Amino acid sequence: MHDSRDAQRARRLGARLVGINNRDLASFATDPGRARRLAAAFDPETILVAASGIADGADIRRGVAAGLTRFLVGETLVRAADPAALLRQWIAEGAAP
């Protein structure tokens, strides 16, 4: 999902697992705050996945503070010289929920 209309529809359908795309697929602009903002529309039992635009551990920590518990990280890991080391670093920094 991508916007408040999508969030309303997901709630109406009783979705228990919801992916929130931080990337606008029309313009490809990324807003890492989109998932955090839309997370507020769901009850705590809904499993929310923030997709796209996760650049660092701070993005994950901000997401966790907003109620997100799952993150789809792609580009940042693909571009990392050592993706495993980057994930270990994020965990050490407390980014993992």
Buried (B, 14 or more C-beta within 10 A) or exposed (E): BBEEEBBEEBBEEEBEEBBBBBBBEEEEEBBBBBBBBBBEBBEEEBEBBBBBBBEBBEBBBBBBEBBBBBBBBEEBEEEBEEEEEBBEBBEEEEBEE
